[in-house]
């Protein structure tokens, strides 16, 4: 192959990549649009989480207190005390 054909192959590949990138950018929108959509989605999810915490806060604290009250201190039977 001569240099001319390598140049043509390079040009064709470059054009294909460029058209692919341009096509993706058209469908994706500008980076500001994408960033704004991500931020809005994040805000919605954070608000949903805050509401879930408020709804379940009392249930969770009651459950934790119940489990803490179940714990009874006791000495294990296999422990022996050594006097010095």
Short mmCIF file of the C-alpha atoms (twelve columns), coordinates in Angstrom:
data_MODEL
# 
_entry.id   MODEL 
# 
loop_
_atom_site.group_PDB 
_atom_site.id 
_atom_site.type_symbol 
_atom_site.label_atom_id 
_atom_site.label_alt_id 
_atom_site.label_comp_id 
_atom_site.label_asym_id 
_atom_site.label_seq_id 
_atom_site.Cartn_x 
_atom_site.Cartn_y 
_atom_site.Cartn_z 
_atom_site.pdbx_PDB_model_num 
ATOM 1  C CA . UNK A 1  0.000   0.000   0.000  1 
ATOM 2  C CA . UNK A 2  1.213   3.447   -0.741 1 
ATOM 3  C CA . UNK A 3  1.045   6.491   1.500  1 
ATOM 4  C CA . UNK A 4  -1.989  7.740   -0.388 1 
ATOM 5  C CA . UNK A 5  -4.154  4.755   0.617  1 
ATOM 6  C CA . UNK A 6  -3.052  4.989   4.271  1 
ATOM 7  C CA . UNK A 7  -4.003  8.645   4.240  1 
ATOM 8  C CA . UNK A 8  -7.407  7.812   2.781  1 
ATOM 9  C CA . UNK A 9  -8.029  5.094   5.384  1 
ATOM 10 C CA . UNK A 10 -7.061  7.483   8.154  1 
ATOM 11 C CA . UNK A 11 -9.326  10.209  6.769  1 
ATOM 12 C CA . UNK A 12 -12.284 7.818   6.467  1 
ATOM 13 C CA . UNK A 13 -11.827 6.485   9.993  1 
ATOM 14 C CA . UNK A 14 -11.504 10.018  11.334 1 
ATOM 15 C CA . UNK A 15 -14.704 11.068  9.570  1 
ATOM 16 C CA . UNK A 16 -16.585 8.050   10.933 1 
ATOM 17 C CA . UNK A 17 -15.463 8.788   14.498 1 
ATOM 18 C CA . UNK A 18 -16.339 12.448  14.137 1 
ATOM 19 C CA . UNK A 19 -19.827 11.672  12.831 1 
ATOM 20 C CA . UNK A 20 -20.358 9.180   15.662 1 
ATOM 21 C CA . UNK A 21 -19.336 11.763  18.265 1 
ATOM 22 C CA . UNK A 22 -21.539 14.428  16.713 1 
ATOM 23 C CA . UNK A 23 -24.473 12.017  16.628 1 
ATOM 24 C CA . UNK A 24 -23.981 11.159  20.301 1 
ATOM 25 C CA . UNK A 25 -23.792 14.823  21.245 1 
ATOM 26 C CA . UNK A 26 -27.027 15.578  19.407 1 
ATOM 27 C CA . UNK A 27 -28.914 12.878  21.285 1 
ATOM 28 C CA . UNK A 28 -27.296 13.563  24.624 1 
ATOM 29 C CA . UNK A 29 -27.695 17.313  24.681 1 
ATOM 30 C CA . UNK A 30 -25.235 19.799  26.043 1 
ATOM 31 C CA . UNK A 31 -23.182 19.011  29.117 1 
ATOM 32 C CA . UNK A 32 -25.081 21.691  31.053 1 
ATOM 33 C CA . UNK A 33 -28.383 19.958  30.262 1 
ATOM 34 C CA . UNK A 34 -27.035 16.608  31.380 1 
ATOM 35 C CA . UNK A 35 -25.598 18.141  34.528 1 
ATOM 36 C CA . UNK A 36 -28.903 19.854  35.326 1 
ATOM 37 C CA . UNK A 37 -30.837 16.590  34.839 1 
ATOM 38 C CA . UNK A 38 -28.437 14.706  37.114 1 
ATOM 39 C CA . UNK A 39 -28.680 17.421  39.772 1 
ATOM 40 C CA . UNK A 40 -32.495 17.454  39.622 1 
ATOM 41 C CA . UNK A 41 -32.619 13.652  39.908 1 
ATOM 42 C CA . UNK A 42 -30.222 13.785  42.860 1 
ATOM 43 C CA . UNK A 43 -32.343 16.411  44.611 1 
ATOM 44 C CA . UNK A 44 -35.482 14.307  44.170 1 
ATOM 45 C CA . UNK A 45 -33.775 11.214  45.573 1 
ATOM 46 C CA . UNK A 46 -32.360 13.107  48.556 1 
ATOM 47 C CA . UNK A 47 -35.796 14.542  49.354 1 
ATOM 48 C CA . UNK A 48 -37.322 11.046  49.153 1 
ATOM 49 C CA . UNK A 49 -34.665 9.742   51.537 1 
ATOM 50 C CA . UNK A 50 -35.290 12.586  53.995 1 
ATOM 51 C CA . UNK A 51 -39.017 11.836  53.964 1 
ATOM 52 C CA . UNK A 52 -38.344 8.130   54.524 1 
ATOM 53 C CA . UNK A 53 -36.104 8.956   57.482 1 
ATOM 54 C CA . UNK A 54 -38.791 11.165  59.008 1 
ATOM 55 C CA . UNK A 55 -41.441 8.459   58.514 1 
ATOM 56 C CA . UNK A 56 -39.353 5.657   59.980 1 
ATOM 57 C CA . UNK A 57 -37.303 7.452   62.618 1 
ATOM 58 C CA . UNK A 58 -39.614 6.559   65.515 1 
ATOM 59 C CA . UNK A 59 -40.009 2.930   64.410 1 
ATOM 60 C CA . UNK A 60 -36.258 2.459   64.184 1 
ATOM 61 C CA . UNK A 61 -35.556 4.085   67.558 1 
ATOM 62 C CA . UNK A 62 -38.274 1.958   69.204 1 
ATOM 63 C CA . UNK A 63 -36.790 -1.190  67.687 1 
ATOM 64 C CA . UNK A 64 -33.298 -0.260  68.906 1 
ATOM 65 C CA . UNK A 65 -34.593 0.433   72.415 1 
ATOM 66 C CA . UNK A 66 -36.411 -2.912  72.503 1 
ATOM 67 C CA . UNK A 67 -33.228 -4.730  71.536 1 
ATOM 68 C CA . UNK A 68 -31.232 -2.818  74.148 1 
ATOM 69 C CA . UNK A 69 -33.731 -3.798  76.839 1 
ATOM 70 C CA . UNK A 70 -33.494 -7.482  75.879 1 
ATOM 71 C CA . UNK A 71 -29.776 -7.600  76.645 1 
ATOM 72 C CA . UNK A 72 -29.251 -9.050  80.134 1 
ATOM 73 C CA . UNK A 73 -25.794 -8.950  81.701 1 
ATOM 74 C CA . UNK A 74 -24.608 -12.326 82.969 1 
ATOM 75 C CA . UNK A 75 -21.364 -14.107 83.642 1 
ATOM 76 C CA . UNK A 76 -20.469 -16.966 81.365 1 
ATOM 77 C CA . UNK A 77 -20.552 -20.362 83.061 1 
ATOM 78 C CA . UNK A 78 -17.125 -21.410 81.814 1 
ATOM 79 C CA . UNK A 79 -15.339 -18.440 83.363 1 
ATOM 80 C CA . UNK A 80 -13.473 -19.089 86.599 1 
ATOM 81 C CA . UNK A 81 -12.070 -16.500 88.922 1 
ATOM 82 C CA . UNK A 82 -8.477  -16.830 89.944 1 
ATOM 83 C CA . UNK A 83 -7.416  -15.310 93.242 1 
ATOM 84 C CA . UNK A 84 -3.871  -14.129 93.721 1 
# 
